[in-house]
Amino acid sequence: MEGPMKNIPKGEPVDLRDLVPYQEGQVVSRTLAQNEHVSVTLFAFEKGEEISTHASGGDAMVTVLEGTGRFTVGGTVHTLTQGQSLVMPARVPHAVYGQERFKMLLTVVF
């Protein structure tokens, strides 16, 4: 099936956690969709790994799929666990840290 989604089975149930593996000492990502309006990416963070402070041109919503992640948004620290979400506003500096190994779904709307 063609379409804007990629790297994900279509027309069948899927556990998103199974689509991105943990790798020692790394942050692993898998892009599911990306265009001028939206970006959808899965991430797996090993404990202690991070994405340093940066800002996005769009609102970025994260949903933790497994484990615990620490998100610093505009200087405020938030600890999220499985099932929790957070919107990081456009142009506000933020960082992500693997407090323990965790997986998340990131959706950025531009």
Secondary structure in CASP SS format (residue, H / E / C, confidence):
PFRMAT SS
TARGET T0000
AUTHOR 0000-0000-0000
METHOD secondary structure of the structure
MODEL  1
M C 1.00
E C 1.00
G C 1.00
P C 1.00
M C 1.00
K C 1.00
N C 1.00
I C 1.00
P C 1.00
K C 1.00
G C 1.00
E C 1.00
P C 1.00
V C 1.00
D C 1.00
L H 1.00
R H 1.00
D H 1.00
L H 1.00
V C 1.00
P C 1.00
Y C 1.00
Q C 1.00
E C 1.00
G C 1.00
Q C 1.00
V E 1.00
V E 1.00
S E 1.00
R E 1.00
T E 1.00
L E 1.00
A E 1.00
Q E 1.00
N C 1.00
E C 1.00
H C 1.00
V E 1.00
S E 1.00
V E 1.00
T E 1.00
L E 1.00
F E 1.00
A E 1.00
F E 1.00
E C 1.00
K C 1.00
G C 1.00
E C 1.00
E E 1.00
I E 1.00
S E 1.00
T E 1.00
H E 1.00
A C 1.00
S C 1.00
G C 1.00
G C 1.00
D E 1.00
A E 1.00
M E 1.00
V E 1.00
T E 1.00
V E 1.00
L E 1.00
E E 1.00
G C 1.00
T E 1.00
G E 1.00
R E 1.00
F E 1.00
T E 1.00
V E 1.00
G C 1.00
G C 1.00
T E 1.00
V E 1.00
H E 1.00
T E 1.00
L E 1.00
T E 1.00
Q C 1.00
G C 1.00
Q C 1.00
S E 1.00
L E 1.00
V E 1.00
M E 1.00
P C 1.00
A C 1.00
R C 1.00
V C 1.00
P C 1.00
H E 1.00
A E 1.00
V E 1.00
Y E 1.00
G C 1.00
Q C 1.00
E C 1.00
R C 1.00
F E 1.00
K E 1.00
M E 1.00
L E 1.00
L E 1.00
T E 1.00
V E 1.00
V E 1.00
F C 1.00
END
